[in-house]
């Protein structure tokens, strides 16, 4: 008989008991989980948390496909009024993907995305049968299936990073704005690679994390921003080796993907970077809101490029000071959320699908359903507004069905202010860790990997701080 001590299983956090908003909506299924239950210890049988989350994601994917049904049935000619726009069929025809042009491989091809995304777009186009009756629709469907797989992987990776809070990944599975935006572009692939990179780092595998971050950056630029959070925590703990390994693997992976295409066709390779530098104010950005409100004082691309970079750099400097001066070392997900949100807010464009970047980070940084649903309300409102505004600008349909510039600007301000509200809540959690819903029962930083439970070695001391730092202190009461 084995007499070795057995590791005690850790109870998981149940939203119906832990989240005050969700508690109010559980009466129909018998009320919140009772005090004498043991979630995470008693076997759930077939319906494990992971399987339930996969079912939820699959159901959400069907809803996302349903939202695109008008365009799938009737074509994409009336896509703004029916709010079923997707870049996939548009690029399939406009960039010659349906004619056999393979981005970054075919001679003279130009594609306004990084290399890995171009290769992905070309590969899916290669899968479309040449004799298909509606090849653009087939291209959309193939991309939707693959994006759904990436979505499921993202949900599972988020769940496995959440430690005692696996149900927080449900935010990623059922986020309304994610459901509406997931099939617009290929962003879910970058979100998946960023999540896998964070999961690898959480498991103390910095090289694997860097490989995922490098692949994500070769597909969309935003995953590289997570390295900023790693840098701040490395400076605070003076654990520099994991950060250096992650940075080196990220840079090496990005170079391995990009160098062959830089050498083969430098002009085609740098088209994306030239396009990004030369473009003016993009959809739903603060810069577009300015141009619509003050058309006589519209700003040019050079002005926007400088100030977008300056404002983002200033925001990153502020986040770094916050991370280095906070009374307790922030969590990796908190800093990553702040950095990515700052980038989106100051960027030249704030496309509806950019919300995908933030959902997994918010689920890890501040898993509170009230704040999450308030933010999602404004994102969904903006999602409708942008299509009705584009219908007025591009579609030229009946005036009574269009949205004028003033209302569109209000929707842009609404979803930007909602994002800033979330940033403020995360900052408050950093300044007073007692309000952080993750740090309970001696939990420190589930995504921190080598920084988890690491002592502070270097900290900026801006003023005398007297905030209690106990991880298991009673949580501060939140107003509902």
C-alpha positions in Angstrom: 0.0 0.0 0.0 1.4 3.4 -1.0 1.8 5.6 2.1 3.4 8.6 0.2 1.6 11.9 0.9 -0.9 12.8 -1.8 -1.0 16.4 -3.1 -4.3 18.0 -2.0 -6.4 19.1 -5.0 -7.1 22.8 -5.2 -10.7 24.0 -5.4 -11.6 25.9 -8.5 -13.4 29.3 -8.4 -17.0 28.9 -9.4 -18.5 32.1 -11.0 -22.0 31.6 -9.7 -20.6 31.7 -6.2 -17.6 34.1 -6.6 -19.0 36.7 -9.0 -21.7 38.9 -7.5 -23.3 39.7 -10.8 -23.6 36.1 -12.0 -25.0 35.0 -8.6 -28.2 37.0 -9.5 -28.8 35.0 -12.6 -28.5 31.4 -11.2 -32.0 31.0 -9.7 -33.4 29.3 -12.8 -30.8 26.5 -12.3 -31.2 26.3 -8.5 -29.2 29.2 -7.3 -25.4 29.6 -6.7 -23.3 26.6 -5.7 -23.6 25.8 -2.1 -21.0 26.2 0.7 -20.6 22.4 1.2 -19.8 21.6 -2.5 -16.2 20.9 -3.6 -15.8 22.1 -7.2 -12.5 20.8 -8.7 -12.3 18.0 -6.2 -15.5 15.9 -7.0 -15.2 14.4 -10.5 -17.6 16.0 -13.0 -17.7 13.0 -15.2 -17.7 13.6 -18.9 -18.5 17.3 -18.6 -15.2 18.7 -17.5 -14.6 22.4 -17.5 -12.5 22.1 -20.6 -15.1 20.1 -22.6 -17.9 22.5 -21.5 -15.9 25.4 -22.7 -15.2 23.7 -26.0 -19.0 23.2 -26.4 -19.6 26.8 -25.5 -17.1 28.0 -28.1 -18.6 25.7 -30.8 -22.1 27.1 -30.0 -20.7 30.7 -30.2 -19.1 29.8 -33.5 -22.4 28.7 -34.9 -23.9 32.0 -33.8 -21.0 33.9 -35.5 -21.7 32.0 -38.7 -25.4 32.8 -38.4 -24.5 36.5 -38.3 -22.9 36.1 -41.7 -25.8 34.1 -43.2 -27.3 37.1 -45.2 -24.0 37.5 -47.0 -23.4 33.8 -47.4 -26.8 33.4 -49.0 -27.1 36.6 -51.1 -23.5 37.6 -51.7 -21.5 40.4 -50.2 -23.0 43.2 -52.3 -25.1 44.5 -49.4 -22.8 43.6 -46.6 -22.8 46.9 -44.7 -26.6 47.1 -44.3 -26.8 43.5 -43.3 -23.7 43.8 -41.0 -22.1 40.7 -42.4 -18.9 42.2 -43.8 -15.7 40.1 -44.1 -12.3 40.8 -45.5 -11.9 37.2 -46.7 -14.1 37.3 -49.9 -13.1 40.9 -50.6 -9.4 40.0 -50.6 -10.0 36.8 -52.4 -11.0 38.7 -55.5 -9.3 42.1 -55.0 -5.8 40.6 -54.3 -6.1 37.9 -57.0 -6.1 35.1 -54.5 -8.8 33.4 -56.5 -6.7 33.8 -59.7 -3.8 31.9 -58.3 -1.8 34.8 -56.9 0.1 33.6 -53.8 1.1 36.6 -51.5 4.9 36.9 -51.1 5.5 34.0 -53.5 3.9 35.1 -56.8 6.0 37.6 -58.6 4.8 41.2 -58.2 2.2 40.4 -55.6 1.3 43.1 -53.0 -0.4 42.3 -49.7 -1.1 44.7 -46.9 -0.4 42.2 -44.1 2.8 40.6 -42.7 4.4 37.6 -44.3 2.9 34.7 -42.3 -0.6 36.1 -42.7 -0.1 36.3 -46.5 1.1 32.7 -46.6 -1.9 31.7 -44.6 -4.3 33.6 -46.9 -2.6 32.0 -50.0 -2.7 28.5 -48.5 -6.4 28.7 -47.8 -7.0 30.0 -51.3 -5.0 27.1 -52.7 -7.5 24.7 -50.9 -10.5 26.2 -52.8 -11.4 23.8 -55.6 -10.9 25.4 -59.0 -14.3 24.3 -60.3 -16.3 25.4 -57.3 -19.5 27.3 -58.2 -19.0 30.1 -55.7 -15.3 30.1 -54.9 -15.4 33.3 -52.7 -18.0 31.6 -50.5 -15.9 28.5 -50.2 -12.9 30.6 -49.3 -14.9 32.3 -46.6 -16.2 28.9 -45.2 -12.7 27.4 -45.1 -11.3 30.4 -43.3 -14.2 30.3 -40.8 -13.6 26.6 -40.0 -9.9 27.3 -39.4 -10.6 30.4 -37.4 -13.0 28.4 -35.2 -10.2 25.8 -34.5 -7.9 28.7 -33.5 -10.7 30.1 -31.3 -11.1 26.8 -29.5 -7.3 26.5 -28.9 -7.3 30.1 -27.6 -10.1 29.3 -25.1 -8.3 26.1 -23.9 -5.0 28.0 -23.6 -6.7 30.7 -21.6 -8.3 28.2 -19.3 -5.0 26.4 -18.6 -3.4 29.7 -17.7 -6.1 30.7 -15.3 -5.0 28.4 -12.4 -8.0 28.2 -10.0 -10.2 30.2 -12.3 -10.7 28.0 -15.4 -14.3 29.4 -15.9 -12.9 32.8 -16.7 -12.1 31.4 -20.2 -15.8 31.5 -20.8 -15.4 35.2 -21.5 -13.3 34.2 -24.5 -15.8 31.5 -25.5 -19.0 33.7 -25.5 -17.9 37.3 -25.8 -20.6 39.0 -27.9 -18.2 41.3 -29.8 -15.9 38.4 -30.5 -18.8 36.4 -31.9 -19.7 39.3 -34.2 -16.1 40.0 -35.3 -14.3 36.7 -35.4 -14.9 36.1 -39.1 -14.0 39.5 -40.3 -10.2 38.9 -40.7 -7.4 36.5 -39.6 -6.8 38.1 -36.2 -7.9 35.0 -34.3 -4.7 33.3 -35.5 -2.5 36.0 -33.9 -4.7 35.8 -30.7 -4.1 32.0 -30.6 -0.4 32.3 -31.0 -0.2 35.1 -28.4 -2.2 32.9 -26.0 0.0 29.9 -26.6 3.1 32.0 -26.1 1.7 33.2 -22.7 0.8 29.6 -21.8 4.4 28.4 -22.6 5.8 31.3 -20.5 3.5 30.5 -17.6 4.9 26.9 -17.7 8.5 28.2 -17.6 9.3 27.6 -21.2 10.7 30.9 -22.4 12.1 29.6 -25.7 8.8 28.0 -26.7 7.0 31.2 -25.6 9.4 33.2 -27.9 8.7 31.0 -30.8 5.0 31.5 -30.5 5.4 35.2 -30.0 7.7 35.4 -33.1 5.2 33.5 -35.2 2.4 35.7 -33.9 4.4 38.9 -34.8 5.0 37.5 -38.3 1.3 37.2 -38.7 0.1 40.4 -36.8 2.3 42.8 -35.0 0.5 43.0 -31.7 1.9 39.8 -30.0 5.3 41.4 -29.7 3.8 44.0 -27.3 3.5 41.3 -24.6 7.3 41.3 -24.4 7.0 44.7 -22.8 5.2 43.2 -19.9 7.9 40.5 -19.6 10.6 43.2 -19.6 9.0 45.2 -16.8 8.7 42.1 -14.6 12.2 41.0 -15.4 13.5 44.4 -14.3 11.4 44.3 -11.1 12.6 40.8 -10.1 16.1 41.0 -11.8 15.3 37.6 -13.4 16.7 38.6 -16.8 17.5 35.2 -18.2 13.9 34.1 -19.0 13.3 37.5 -20.6 16.4 37.3 -22.7 15.6 33.8 -23.9 12.1 34.9 -24.8 13.3 38.0 -26.6 15.9 36.0 -28.5 13.5 33.3 -29.5 11.0 35.8 -30.7 13.5 37.7 -32.8 15.0 34.6 -34.2 11.6 33.1 -35.2 10.5 36.4 -36.8 13.7 36.5 -38.8 13.5 32.9 -39.9 10.0 33.6 -41.3 10.8 37.0 -42.9 14.4 36.9 -44.2 13.8 34.5 -47.1 11.1 36.9 -48.4 13.1 40.0 -47.7 15.9 38.5 -49.8 13.7 37.2 -52.6 11.5 40.3 -53.1 12.3 43.2 -50.8 9.8 45.6 -52.3 6.9 43.1 -52.0 8.0 42.3 -48.4 8.1 45.9 -47.2 4.8 46.8 -48.9 3.0 46.1 -45.6 5.3 48.4 -43.7 5.1 51.2 -46.3 1.3 50.8 -46.4 1.2 51.2 -42.6 3.4 54.2 -42.5 1.6 56.0 -45.4 -2.0 55.3 -44.4 -4.0 58.1 -42.9 -6.7 57.9 -40.2 -8.3 54.4 -40.2 -11.7 53.2 -39.2 -12.8 53.9 -35.6 -9.6 55.5 -34.5 -9.4 58.7 -32.5 -7.8 60.2 -35.6 -10.8 59.4 -37.8 -13.1 60.7 -35.1 -11.1 64.0 -35.2 -11.2 64.2 -39.0 -15.0 63.6 -39.1 -15.7 66.2 -36.4 -13.3 68.8 -37.7 -13.0 68.1 -41.4 -11.4 71.6 -42.1 -8.6 70.6 -39.7 -8.1 67.0 -40.8 -4.6 65.7 -40.0 -2.3 64.0 -42.6 -0.6 60.6 -42.4 2.8 62.0 -41.3 1.2 63.9 -38.4 -0.7 60.8 -37.3 2.3 58.5 -37.6 4.4 60.8 -35.3 1.7 61.4 -32.7 0.4 57.8 -32.6 3.9 56.6 -31.9 4.6 59.4 -29.4 1.4 58.8 -27.5 1.9 55.0 -27.4 5.5 55.4 -26.2 4.3 57.8 -23.5 1.6 55.3 -22.4 4.2 52.5 -22.3 6.5 54.7 -20.2 3.6 55.3 -17.8 2.8 51.6 -17.6 6.5 50.8 -17.0 6.6 53.3 -14.1 3.4 51.8 -12.7 4.8 48.3 -13.0 8.1 49.2 -11.3 6.7 51.5 -8.6 3.5 49.6 -7.6 3.4 48.4 -4.0 3.4 44.8 -5.2 4.7 43.4 -8.5 1.8 43.4 -11.0 0.7 40.3 -12.8 1.9 39.6 -16.4 -1.6 39.6 -17.8 -2.4 43.0 -16.2 0.6 44.7 -17.8 0.0 42.9 -21.1 -3.6 44.1 -21.2 -2.6 47.7 -20.4 0.1 47.8 -23.2 -2.1 46.2 -25.9 -5.1 48.4 -25.0 -2.8 51.5 -25.1 -1.6 50.5 -28.6 -5.2 50.1 -29.8 -6.3 53.4 -28.4 -3.5 55.4 -30.0 -3.2 53.4 -33.2 -4.1 54.7 -36.7 -7.0 52.3 -36.9 -9.2 50.6 -34.3 -11.0 48.0 -36.4 -13.9 46.0 -34.9 -11.9 42.8 -34.9 -9.2 44.3 -32.7 -11.5 43.5 -29.8 -10.3 39.9 -30.2 -6.8 41.0 -29.1 -8.2 42.2 -25.7 -10.7 39.6 -24.7 -8.3 36.8 -23.6 -6.0 39.4 -21.8 -9.0 40.9 -20.0 -10.2 37.4 -18.9 -6.8 36.9 -17.2 -6.2 40.5 -16.1 -9.6 41.4 -14.5 -12.1 38.5 -14.7 -15.2 40.4 -13.5 -18.4 39.8 -15.5 -19.9 43.2 -14.8 -17.0 45.2 -16.2 -16.7 42.7 -19.1 -20.4 43.0 -20.1 -20.4 46.8 -19.8 -17.4 46.9 -22.2 -19.0 44.4 -24.6 -22.1 46.5 -24.8 -20.2 49.4 -26.1 -18.2 47.2 -28.5 -21.4 45.7 -29.9 -22.9 49.2 -30.3 -19.8 50.3 -32.2 -19.9 47.2 -34.3 -23.3 48.1 -35.6 -22.4 51.8 -35.9 -19.4 51.3 -38.2 -21.3 49.2 -40.8 -24.2 51.8 -41.0 -21.6 54.6 -41.2 -19.7 52.8 -44.0 -23.0 52.2 -45.8 -23.4 56.0 -45.9 -19.9 56.6 -47.0 -19.4 53.7 -49.5 -22.7 52.0 -50.0 -24.7 55.1 -51.0 -28.0 53.5 -50.0 -31.2 55.2 -48.7 -30.4 58.0 -46.3 -32.9 56.7 -43.6 -30.8 53.5 -43.3 -27.5 55.3 -42.9 -25.7 56.6 -39.8 -24.3 60.1 -40.0 -20.8 61.0 -38.8 -21.9 62.5 -35.5 -23.5 59.4 -34.2 -20.6 57.3 -35.5 -18.1 59.4 -33.6 -20.2 59.0 -30.4 -20.0 55.2 -30.9 -16.2 55.4 -31.4 -15.9 57.5 -28.2 -18.1 55.1 -26.4 -16.0 52.0 -27.1 -12.8 53.8 -26.5 -14.0 55.1 -23.1 -15.2 51.6 -22.2 -11.7 50.3 -22.9 -10.1 53.1 -20.9 -12.5 52.3 -18.0 -11.2 48.7 -18.0 -7.6 50.0 -18.0 -8.5 52.1 -15.0 -9.9 49.1 -13.2 -6.8 47.1 -13.9 -4.6 50.0 -12.7 -6.6 50.1 -9.4 -6.0 46.4 -8.9 -2.3 46.9 -9.4 -2.2 49.8 -6.9 -4.3 47.9 -4.4 -3.8 44.1 -4.8 -6.6 43.4 -2.3 -9.1 44.3 -5.1 -7.6 41.8 -7.6 -10.0 38.9 -8.0 -7.1 36.6 -9.0 -4.9 37.0 -6.0 -6.7 34.9 -3.4 -5.4 32.1 -1.2 -1.7 32.8 -1.8 -2.1 32.9 -5.6 0.5 35.3 -7.0 0.8 35.4 -10.8 -0.6 32.3 -12.6 0.8 33.6 -16.0 4.1 34.8 -14.6 6.1 31.7 -15.0 9.6 32.4 -13.6 8.2 35.6 -12.0 5.5 33.8 -10.0 6.2 34.3 -6.3 9.5 35.9 -7.2 10.7 38.6 -4.6 11.2 42.2 -5.7 14.8 43.0 -6.4 14.4 46.5 -7.8 11.6 48.9 -7.4 11.0 52.5 -8.1 10.1 54.4 -4.9 8.2 57.5 -6.0 6.5 58.1 -2.6 5.8 56.4 0.7 3.2 53.7 0.2 1.3 52.0 3.0 -1.0 49.6 1.1 -1.2 46.1 2.7 0.3 43.5 0.5 -1.2 40.3 2.0 -2.4 38.0 -0.8 -5.1 36.4 1.3 -6.5 39.6 2.8 -10.2 40.1 2.7 -11.1 41.5 -0.7 -12.2 45.1 -0.9 -16.0 45.5 -1.5 -16.9 46.5 -5.0 -19.9 48.7 -5.8 -22.3 47.1 -8.2 
